[in-house]
Amino acid sequence: MKKTVPLKKNHEFIKAFKKGKFFVGKYIVLYALFNSLNLNRLGISVSKKIGKSVKRNRFRRLIRESYRELEDFVKVGFDIVFVARNSETMPGLLEIKKEMKYLFKKLGIFDQEKWDCSKEV
């Protein structure tokens, strides 16, 4: 990921949860907080309620890959935290990517002008 560094500290996650705006999807919840830096900071939280470690790590990898593909279209200067929601079925990459794009648009941090409609998700 080019313009993104990870959120690692607990207080950074808590700040995004308390002060950031959030939107809820079927599989993920997106929290975003303006950070006034020239880069995005990404955090991913997957609870033990989701399942065993194999399932949690798969969910984490799907979220990270979806974000990597959409990273060029996300505006810079935000702390972004994804929280996985418990669902009966394991979503695929395309479902996560669609939902992520929808949540970014809803939040207003998706740069529609850069998006190439020929490769629509």
WOUR-V718514 format. One record per residue. RES is the residue in one small letter. PHI is phi in radians with two decimals (999 if undefined). PSI is psi as a letter, one per 30 degrees, with the letter a starting at -180 (* if undefined). Layout:
res->{RES,RES}
phi->{PHI,PHI}
psi->{PSI,PSI}
This chain:
res->{m,k,k,t,v,p,l,k,k,n,h,e,f,i,k,a,f,k,k,g,k,f,f,v,g,k,y,i,v,l,y,a,l,f,n,s,l,n,l,n,r,l,g,i,s,v,s,k,k,i,g,k,s,v,k,r,n,r,f,r,r,l,i,r,e,s,y,r,e,l,e,d,f,v,k,v,g,f,d,i,v,f,v,a,r,n,s,e,t,m,p,g,l,l,e,i,k,k,e,m,k,y,l,f,k,k,l,g,i,f,d,q,e,k,w,d,c,s,k,e,v}
phi->{999,-1.32,-1.86,-2.33,-2.13,-1.39,-1.48,-2.15,-1.48,-1.08,-1.15,-1.21,-1.11,-1.09,-1.08,-1.14,-1.18,-1.41,-1.80,-1.46,-1.50,-2.44,-2.39,-1.93,-2.03,-1.24,-1.91,-2.41,-2.01,-1.95,-1.92,-2.42,-2.43,-1.18,-2.03,0.97,-1.82,-1.68,-2.74,-1.68,-2.09,-1.99,-2.27,-2.24,-2.16,-2.25,-1.33,-1.18,-1.18,-1.18,2.69,-1.23,-1.05,-1.10,-1.20,-1.10,-1.18,-1.11,-1.04,-1.07,-1.13,-1.10,-1.12,-1.11,-1.19,-1.09,-1.12,-1.04,-1.24,-1.72,-1.01,-1.15,-1.78,-1.66,-1.11,-1.62,1.91,-2.31,-1.61,-2.05,-2.17,-1.84,-2.06,-1.32,-1.81,-1.34,-2.36,-1.23,-1.91,-1.43,-1.25,-1.58,-1.09,-1.13,-1.13,-1.11,-1.12,-1.08,-1.15,-1.11,-1.09,-1.07,-1.19,-1.09,-1.12,-1.09,-1.40,1.52,-1.97,-1.65,-1.50,-1.15,-1.18,-1.42,-1.21,-1.65,-1.23,-1.19,-1.95,-1.07,-1.43}
psi->{k,e,g,k,l,k,k,e,k,e,f,e,e,e,e,e,e,e,f,l,l,l,k,k,a,e,f,l,k,k,k,k,k,k,f,g,l,h,l,k,k,k,k,k,k,j,l,f,f,e,a,l,e,e,e,e,e,e,e,e,e,e,e,e,e,e,e,e,e,f,e,f,g,k,l,k,h,k,k,k,k,k,k,k,k,k,l,e,k,k,l,l,e,e,e,e,e,e,e,e,e,e,e,e,e,e,f,g,g,k,j,f,e,f,k,j,f,f,h,k,*}
